[in-house]
Amino acid sequence: MTDILNQFREDPLPPSGVDVRRAVRVGRRRRRAQTGVVAASVIATLTLGAATAPRWLDALPGPEGPAEPGRVTCAPAPTTVDSDSLSGFDVLRRWINPRAINGAEELDYETARLWQRLRLRMGPREAMLDVVLYAQHVTPMAQMTPTGPPGPVDLAAATPTDVMPGGYWLPGGLDADPADAARLAWQWAPDAWVVLTADGTAQVGELRATATQVASALRFGPDAPVYSPFMIQVPPCTRVVTSSLLHGTQTDATPWTRFALGFGAVETVDSTNPWLTRADTAPSITVTADSGATPGDKPGSATLEIDAQPASYTAGHLVVYTHDGFALEINAPGDYDEAVAIYRTIYMHPFAKDSEGLWYQATVS
């Protein structure tokens, strides 16, 4: 993991040339216009009594409009379980709040129903922090054996949600972490664990101090929603099982983002391991928006054209290079026509490539 994260450059980002006020005004105008279209569509649907009306993420039509009636033949499972009992997370809402950590840079964030994962980079020596939050009654994928009889790691004074007087230092080794990484585990709620790993070039003592500092600043609970650069119709007979957001920079220091949603069948088993995806827990369909990919990355690959936009297709993997500046990747088990049908239910938010501040909340309706 560290090798991958170290590829990101730390060069200062160039100043944005986007007129944000103009972008927001245009986005709001489009949003109001689209909302009117949606309202009319809802009225028409109620009038016709369309019991099979498809579900939408944020409920706005894609470039080709809603799918034809009758495509949905099963009732999808919900995207969350009872959050009041801490037995699962809303896949489209973050539960790890790192805003009180000074000097931390978010690298990526992943959500699933039974765990969430946040990775940060912080400090002058670039310590890499990996925070995995588990839902209640989920066994962490880590050796939950203390490295020895440690002194108490007092977190209760700074973290109100703690139910333990302290945490446990665990051995390293998971997810290619070196044995001398600092790994701390504690319960953030009854029988609900969080595991924090600090890795870097510093000595173990310094890494442990960093881990303790970060652990004391973290907060857990329903927090910011997952924001998305696009809206999409939920594929028939599926539910949202994962989301992920990755940040990076290109060789010229231009920032890029890679946002993905994973859809699983109703019977998909919810993953309990953020480091390993089994066949029965893997999403059956994934949709990814990559702001850094262009046809030039793979010369000669974009031999197709879909809706006047260059595209490529290979064995269930469709890539469309949109006019909005994103490469949309659709991985689906069906054929080319099914992948194109999913693509045509996607609507890109105006100016989404220019700023994450112009993304919208991803919600299932």
N, C-alpha and C positions, 0 to 999 in steps of 0.2 A: 504493500500500500504506500509506504513512504517513498519508494522509487517513483511511483506514479505521481504523487503529490509534489515531489521535488521538481517535476518538470515545469511547474508553473513559475513564471518569471515574477520578480518583485519590482520590475521597472515601474516608475510612476506612469499612471495612465494619462493619455493626452486629453486636453480639455475638450469637452463635448461641444459640437457645433450645432446641437439641436436647440431650436427655440421651444423650450418646454411649455411656456404659456400658450404658444400657438398650437402645439401638439395637443395639450389638454383641451383647449377650446374645440379643436376639430374632433377629437375623440368624443367629447361630450355631445357635440351635435350629432355625430354618427350614432352614438349610444341612444340618444332620444329618438332618432328616426327608427333605429332598429327595434326599440322598445314598443313603438307604435305598431310595427309590423307584427311583433310577437303577440301584442294584445289582440290584434285582429285575428291572428291565427288561432289563439286560444278560444275566442268567441266562436269561430267557425267550427272548431273541434267539438266544443260543447254542444253546438247546435246539431252536429251530425252524430253525437254520441259515440265518438271514436274510442272505444274501450281499448283498442290496441295502439293508441298513440305512443310513439317512441319517447324514451326518456332522453333528456339533454343535459349536458354539462353547461350550465348557465342559460339553457333554453333559447338560444338564438340559432336561426337556420344557417347552414353552410351555403356555399355558392350554388348548390343545386337544390336547396330547399329540403324539407323533411323527407324521410324515407316513405315509400309507398305504404298504405295501410295494409295490415295483415302480416307484416314481416315478423313481429314479435309473437312467439308461440309459447313462451314460458315467462314466469315471474322472477325477475332477478332478485338475488338476496341483497340485503342492505349493505352499505359500505362501512357500517360501524356496528359495534355491539354496545351494551349499556355502559356509557362512560361514567355514569354516576357510581357504579359499582367497581370502576377501574378495571373491568374485565376485558377491555379492548379500547383501541383508539379510533377516532374518526380519521380515516385515511387522508381526508382533505383538510385536516387542521393539524398544525404543529403543537407539540406538547413540551418541547424543550425550549426554554427561554434563556438565551445567553447574553441578553443585553447589558447585564451588570458587569460583564467581563471586560476589563479595559485592555485595549490593544489587540483584540482578537479579530482575525479575518476569516469569514465563513468560506469554506471551500465547497462543501456540498451538504445536502440534507436529503434524507430518504424517509419515507413514511410507509408503514404497513399496518395491518390491523393489530398485531400483537407486539410490535416493537417500532421504535423510531431511532434514527441514527444521524448524528451531527458530527461533522469534522471541521476542525478549526486549525488555524496556524497563528501562533502568537509569540511575542517576546523577541529580544534582539538575537537570540540563538535559534530562532525559528523552531520552537517546540511544536510538534504535531499532536493535536488532541483529538481523540476519538471517543465520543460519548454515545453509548447505546442505552436507551430507556426501554425497559420491558414492562408489559402489562401485568396485571396481578395474576398470580398463579402460573406464570410462565417461567420455566427454568432457564436461567442464562446459559448461553453457549460459552462458558468459561470455567476454568478450574476454580470452584468456589471453596478452595482450601487456603487458609492463610499461609504466608511464607514462613511464619514462625509466630511465637507469642508476642505480637506487636503491642506497643503502647496504644491507647485509644486514639483514634483519629476523630477529634471533636469537630463535628459539623453542625450539631444541633443549634448552637448559638447563632449561627448565621443563616441557616436554612430552615425556615419554619415547618416545612413539610416532612422533615426527618422524623422517623419513629424510632430510630436507634440513637444511642449516645455517641456512636462513631461508626467507622467503616472498617474494612479489612483490606490490607495490602495483599494482592494476589500475584502469583508468578506470571511472567510474560509467556510468549510462545504462540498465542492465537493470532491468526491473520498475519503471519510472517513478522510479528513484532519480536524484537530481540529479547532474550531472557532478562536483560537488565533494564527493560522499560518499566516505568512506574504504572502499576495498574491498581486502581482503587474501586472497591465495590461497597455499596450500602443500599439500604432499603429507603426508597422515597415515599412509600406507603406500605401498609401491612402486606407482606409477601409479594412485594413489587420492587424489583431491583433495578439499579442503574450501575453500569460498569464504565469507568472512565480510564482511558489509557493515555499516558503522556510519553512521547517518544522523541528522541532528538540526539544531538551530539553532547548534551550536557551530562554531568555525572548523575547517578541515580538519586542522590540526595537532593540535587537541584530540581530534578524532574518530579520528585515526590512533593517538594514544596509547591511547584507549579500546579500539580494535580490537586493538592489540598486547597490552594487558592481558588482554582476554577470550580471545584466541587462546592465550595462555600458560596459562590456567586450564582450558581445555576438555580433556576426555578422551574418547577414542573406543574403542568396542568393545561387545560384548554387555552391556547394562546392564538397567535396569528394564523389566519387561514392560509392554505396553499394558494398561491397566485400563479396564473398560467398566461402564456402569450397567445393562447388560442382557446376556442370553444369547440366542443365536439359532441356529436350525438353518441350516447353510450351504445356500443354494438349490441345487437339483440342477444338476449340470454346470457349477459355477462354483468359483472359488477367491477367497480374500481378496486383493485387489490394493492397497488403500489403507486407512489409518485416519487420523483427524484429531481433534484436541481443541482447541476454541477457548474462551477465557475472556473474560468481559466483565462489565459492570455495567449495570443499568437506570438510568433517570433518577433513581430514588429511592435509588440506590447499592446496590440488592440485587444480589448476584452471580448470574451465570448461566453455564452451561456448554452447549456444543454438541458432542456426540460423534458421530462418523459412521464407519461401515464401508462400504467399497466392494467389490463382488463383480464379477469379470469372467469372461467365458467362458474355457474352457480355452485357446483360441487367442488371447486378448487379448494384445496387444503391451505389454510393460512400459515404462512411461514413463521417459524420460531427462531430461525437462524439467519442473521443479517449477513453472514459470511459465506453461506452456502445455499444454493437454490436447488431443491430436488425437483424431479420431473412433475410430481403432483402438486407442487407449490408454485411453479413457474407461471407467469402470466401467459395466456394463450394469444393475446394481442397486445402489442406495445405501439404507442404513438409518441414520436420524439421530435421536438423542434430544436434544431441546432443552428445557432446564429453565426457560427464560424465556418460552416461547410459550404463549398462552392463546387460547381462542375469541374473547375480546374484542379481540384484535389485528386481526382481520378480521371485524367484526360482520356477522352474517347468512351467513357462509360455512359454518359447521358445521351443515349441514342434514340430515346423516345421523346414524345411531346404529349403532355396531358393538359388540356385546357390552355394551350399556348404557352406552357411552361416546360422547360427541359426536365427530363426524368430518366430514371433507370429502373430496371426490374430484374431481379435474379432470385429464383426459388423462394418465393414468399416474402421477399424484401423489396419494398417499393420506396424509392427516394424521389421526391419532387422538389425542385429548386424554385421556390415561389418568388413572385415579384415583391413580396414583403421583406425579402432579405434572409429568410430562414430556409433551411433544408428540412423538409418534413419527411420523416422516415416512418413507414408503416410495416411492421412485422406481423403477418397474419398467416394462419395455417392453410387458408384457402388458396384460390388461384388468383391470377392477375385481376380479374374483374372484381373480386371481393375486395382486394386491396384498394383498387381505384374507388369503389363505392364508399369505403371508409374515408378515404381522402376527401371525397366530395361532401362529406358532412362536417368538415373542419372549416372554421372561420378564424382568420388571424386578426388579432386586435390591431388597429391602426397605430403605427409608430412603436410597436412592441419591441422591435429590435433596438431602438434608440435608448430605451430606458425601461428597467424593470418597474419603475414607478407608474408606467402606463399599462402594466398587466392588470388583469381583472381576477377576482376571486373565482376559483373553480368550485362550483357547487353542483350537486346532483339534484335535478328536479323532475 
